[in-house]
Amino acid sequence: MTALDQAVVVCGGLGTRLASRLGDLPKALAPVADGPLLGHLLADLAAAGVSEVLLLAGVGGERLRDAARVLAPAGLAVHTEIESRPRGTAGALHPVAPRLREQFLFVLGDLFTALDWARLSAAGEANGGLGTLLVHRSSHPEDSDLLALDDGDRICGWVGRGPDGRSTAAVPTAALTNAGVAVLHRRLLEYIPLDRPADLFGEIIPRRVDARAALFGYRSSEYVKDLGTPARLAAVDADVRAGRAQHRAELVLLDRDGVLNAEVGPLTHPDQLGLLPGVAEAVARLNRAAIHTAVVTNQAVVARGLCSAETVVAIHQRLADLLAAEGAQLDGVFFCPHHPETHHGQGDPALRGPCRCRKPSVGLVETALDRLSVPAGRAVVVGDATVDLQLAANAGLPAIALDTGLACRDGQYPARPVWCFPDLAAATAWLVAGTER
């Protein structure tokens, strides 16, 4: 058995903020596009291979139980547990403890998700420990729980939301936040009190992090949105109807050499640039899916005096021309002309020294996010070198490693990818997830 066999869905919230829109309808039955939220989730889980769902409903959950019987796809067993008293998102696990598998998926029932559940569950199984939380970069870190990951993606810090929480610890710079989805181990129940309500992400897991328990983060750019207010519900409904929710990301940040074009050493003239096989069609597929694409690349050739910034711009124009000839285009190209070393006495002294834009610093990512107006949590970095993986980690974004170019075997930085693919075409096929128009 695997973590993918069983999912626990917690639907205990009262939905008071949605009362003006839903009346007394449970949040999990809120209408999204062509059906209720719970119907979308059950269908998604069943399609991924989940065979059993434990639906944990709050007091008065009979409507959810009855709806689940109708909404569950064929072959998906749904057991509904209705609370006799409020237990919280963690305490709700105790009544179903005898039914829990060793590892299981956990998801809050007021989220709309479009996830690769199989990849998430595989990561959770590989990590082990008490659990693996799906995390993404927060667009509102000032009122979010923030967490930090070490180089092995283990959660090494957790800062609660609000000024009280902020005063107790340094705020992690990458602004990673818990998304309300996880792979959990049954042993976590040992730390959940039986005699009072307990919140999983507000109390139990942060305390385990403080105790240095083995808990891990799984960075993702996939679609996970709560719809706890009328405005959020309307936004999710619009995203689903427009097809945006099915995208694995809304912005793909691409390294240049080894990802789009062949590695040729210092690339100092437009004529040296040639596209790798399949790259133009891959970018065109992202274009057709309305997923933004941008290049983020270090070009120390300028600081070293090997070519001018104007030549780099001309090289990027050739890149754009080659893509355009095959019906593809980039939404932006952002490059760093600096070099950190100051002692060689060559090139442009003004461009030698520390900067915020040279990868793995995050300046290019921040510029791209700002210029393209993409939610920070919906971007992904694609690269062939460990500097790209470290860039993603520093920016709080997931990374895709490709087997082209350096194949991320250079050993320069310790960061790890979330996903691996042989080339950009394969990565694009997964990112698009069948959503081309």
Phi, psi and omega in degrees: 000151179235171178297339181285346184289330188226138176233138175252125181243119184259120183233053185266350184293151181276340178069035183296327182288342178260005185301325181293337181260322188254348186066233180262014178288131178301147180305321183294348177254012177301137181287128176231115181054249189261016180180175180290152181308314182299324178297318177299315183294314180298319179295320181294316180295317180297319180296331180280347180111004176293134182255340182219135175240129171260111183264112183261106187255148178284182178305132183081027184276014181300325180295321177295317179300313182293321179294320181298325179298326181276323188277337185296128176294158177302136179092351178258117179275127179240121175250123180258126176249117182259126182293144171271341176207155180298131182240349184082167185292336176270313181300333180297343181284335185300314182299336181256012183308317180297338182267347186289136172285172180301316174232145183207156173282145179229132179214136174287137189282358177257020179254140166263123183236145170225086190241156167273087186297327181294318179292320178298313182294323178296321178295319179298319179293320180293323181288321184071212180069201181278342179167166175232123182260135171287125182234152175213166181286131183279138174272353178222066185297339182295336179231031179243151165293130180244145179224160180239145178244144174275187184294342177261015180067018173280138180287118185245000178196147181216123181242121181292159181287160175085167185297327180296313178295320182297331184283348186268345184200163176290138180284125179301135186289334184280352176057039176282139178226153177289138185261354180091015179229141183202164163253121185243154174259143182303333180298341179300334181298337179299339184255006181258122181294149179268337192262006180201161176295149179214139181261131185294306186270346179265342184223301191295307183292316176303322179293323177292324176297315179300328179276004178065034174289160181279096175230141189234160175249145178238098181294138180212149172254007183288169188277116173220112183225136173272152181236046186282355176230159178304321181294318179292321177299317179296321181293317178297316179302317179295319179297318181293316180296327181275353180086001182291329185295332183280346177293141175285345178197164174251346177218127176251116180264111189257131164293163183263287185291128181089349177247308179262320182231163183290147173289127180229019188081203178300119181265107190237005180213141181306326183293344180282344187271126174222140183290145171288154180301135175082354184293315183298316179294325178297313179295321178298323177297319177296320176301314182294332178275002181062032174263125181294149176228139177211146176266135172233116191215141172278128178231070180291354177302333179288309179299326182281355178079015181279335172198169182270165175299326179295325177292320176300319177299320178294322176298318180289333174292322175297319176302314179297320181294317180296320177293315182299326180298340179244022173078027182235156177209154175260149178271351178181152174229122183234125183227153176256124181268000189275167171220134187287341184274139185244359192258003185276340179068024178232160176078210186259110181301330181293338182258005180258125181136179184296150175206170179266352188259341181288123176301137017268011170297159195260009184303317180294322178296314181298320179296315180297315179299319181291314184293324185263358175053048179255137175304133186303324182285359184246021178251152179222144178260133178240124182208174179241005182227154182293339174298328177289322177294319179291323174304312180299314180299317180295329181270357181074029183242156173284157180235142171252125176261133177255154177273001176278171177058235181279351178055026178056034179249016184283342175068016184284325182229155186273349186300152182246152174281158171275320182229150180230139178217156182293327182200179183294327179298316179293319178297319180296319179302322178285317182298319182289323176052040174076025186252014180298148176252000000 
